[in-house]
Amino acid sequence: MNWLRAAEFKVGLLVIVVGSLIAVMSMQVSEDPSYLGRSKKAWFLIPNAGGLVKNSAIRSAGIPVGVIKDIRLQDGQARVDITVKSDVPMTTSAAIEIKAQGILGDAHIEVYPGSPTDPPLPDNSQILNVKAGGSLENLMAQVGEVTASLKVVAKNLEEATSQDGTRNHVLGRIVKNVETLTRDLAQMTTENKEKIGDIVDEVHDITSSLREVMTDNSDTGIKKTWARLSQTMKNLDEITGKINRGEGTIGKLISDEATAEKVENAIDGVNDMIGGANRIETAFDFKTEYLGEVGNWKTTVGVKIQPGLDRYYYLAVVDDPVGVVETTRFQYSGTPPQNSGEYYEKKTYENKLKFTLLFAKNFWDLTLKGGVIENGGGFGVDYYFFRRKMRATVEAFDFTRTNLRGSLSYFFYRGLYVNAGWNDAFNKNDASSGFVGGGLYLTNDDLKLLLTKGL
């Protein structure tokens, strides 16, 4: 057993032990999981494998999970074989991305295991989802393309802004057009200085006139007119308030059961007399209008008898505050006001009861009517729009002193409506005036509905 003590045996044993330790440590620190048999193999194809090095690390979420086993040419592309640790759950939706590493052109492979719900990727299978990330070569190619584009832009800009310019480019045409426009403007202002001065003076006069109108405190000024209009709207609000409270004739007509029953009986009687309620629709129309220039109210009570959808008859009694207009001339005592003659006129208005009897023909939203309008022959046109909630009316009558009247009505709640317009537009009767008012239009169905609600 002396050989066990020999120096050669001890040296050999030391070499074997040290070599074994180095082998074990190499396998432990190696990034290649195939040394211990705990690995999965896969491969993929890429157009360019520049920057990839055999046996370099493969990462997933920045953590080394395998190595590149081999890189070779296949079908004109680079085939890259990889080995991945077995604890990385590779599925059929796994993906590969080539990422740049530094500015020297190096690259590494980033592995995305795929969705956990997909089937596992078989060993030594191809990974189809491959994405080429940003590399220095791609970056330099894109920089080259941008540089070429900038050269073209710079050339076009130089041509467009040169002394002679060019119309071959949009920018050149714009520069030329701006130059032409400024030259024309300069020439126009030079040649028309006096006209431009006149225009400025006229604008100044207009603004001065508007200022005078806005600050006019006379009876015909905008302030007093606006005050009268506000008072008219206040009166209209009071009227609708009385109607809602059941005051007055219209209020009783809406809220008083006895009055509603009488109206219903009257309507039934009219229908029976004409020929049956099922064939004839009867309606009552009550409206009142405030004449702004006259300062008084005009009231109309009418009955509409409609035997068919295409025609109807309308009878009305009108209490007109401008039924009789008398104009008296007076001579100024003393010195007359500036810009006036020696005489001034004073109008006197008197109420007069008038009658209207019309026959109307309907054509969808258009109605033509004619007959007697306020004691004179005349005709008119109605047009409905906004789902028949608004009605525009134009009437002409009393052709010896033609009275042209226009109005606009809005039906806002179960027969209640407001209207506004202008009377005697040509002032042939010395009664030209704007008006605003409202009214109530009730049909058979409206009365039945009101009675039902009241019960």
Phi, psi and omega in degrees: 000014181291341181291338177291337181266001182289148181293326181296320180295318182294320179294317180297318179298320179296319180297318180296316182294314181295319178297321178296316179299318180296320180295314180298315181295323179297318179293329181287320183272349181291141178276357179273111182286353184284348180297321182260007176077010180256074186208164173236145181247144177203169179209163179206164180246139175223152181293327186218122180259020179299134180095344179270139183236135177300141181070008175281161188285147171253137184240155173222118186059032179082002182252131177297127181232003181174188181223165172276118182276322185201150175227119181213168183272133178213118177055041177078003178234167178271122175264127181244119176263133182233157175236127185237147178301148184291339181276000174273115187283079179287131178239177182294342177265015179299153183223154179239137175229130177269115184248142177287147181228098183085185183255007182265004178098357178290154180216160174221165183261129175252127183255131172249113189301333182103178183288133180296339182278349179277160180296152179296150178280123179298154181295141179061037179258163180274137173265118187271334183273098182235130180236125178274113182281184180287125177239169180296324179295314178298319180297316180294324177296317179293322177298321178298318179296317179297319179298317178298318179297320179295324177298317179297317180296316180298321179295315178298319180295320179296318179293322184289328185258010178290174185298315180276335180070178178210147178255014179279344182239154180299315180299320178297318178295322179296314179300315179300315181296318179297318178298315178297318181297313180296323178295318179294320179296317179298317179294318182295316180293328179291318183281341186235038180299318181294318179295320178296321176298320178296319179298317178298319178296318179296318177299320178298318179297319180298313180296324177295317179296318177298322178295320179294321179296317182292331182260006181288122181256012180284175182296332179264003180286167185291329180294311180293321178298317178295323178296318178296320178296320177297320178294323177297315178295325177295318178297319178297321177296321178295322180296312179296326177296318177297321179296316180295328179275358178082019180268150179078179183295313181293320178298318177294324181297329182273316191255337184274122183294322182295316179297316179298323180292321178295317179298319179296319178295320179296319179296318178298321180294318178296318180296317179296322182291323183280326179149023175112135183288338182286337183256337186239132175255128179244139181219151176250139181233117177238124179217154177223140185227138178262121179273112188296315182289332182272326181077036181211169185258141176246128186241139180227131174238120184227162177233130178250125180243116186241099180283347179204169183291337186262002183202160174199164176246146181226124178239135183212151173245130187239128172262099189260117179289346177246034180296324177232124180241121177244129180249122182244134179263136178233145177268137179295138173267123184090206182279124180291158178299160180297145178062032177225160180278194180278345183237157172226155184250149177227127182263140177238128182251142177228143178291148176212137179275126182234163183232147179231134177219114186231151167244131185235147178237129182264136172230085185058246182270001181250135179233128174252134183220153180202160181147224180257124177239110178052056174072008178224150178295145180186179178212167182203170180225132173244139175226124181261140176209183184055055181056040177061023175269345179237145182224126175257131185231135173230128181228142175228131183204173181053068191287352172293324172225078193310124177255113178255123184232135176229146180207163178227125183242144178232118179269112189249340182199106170046054176094343177282138180212160173239153180213158178208153180178202183222133182254143178053062186300326181272356180056036178287337182253012183057033183228027181293128183195142169282154180216157176214142183190199180198175182193184181226128180239114186240128174256177177304314182296324179296317180295320178296320179294318179296320178295321179295316178295322180294326178285000000 
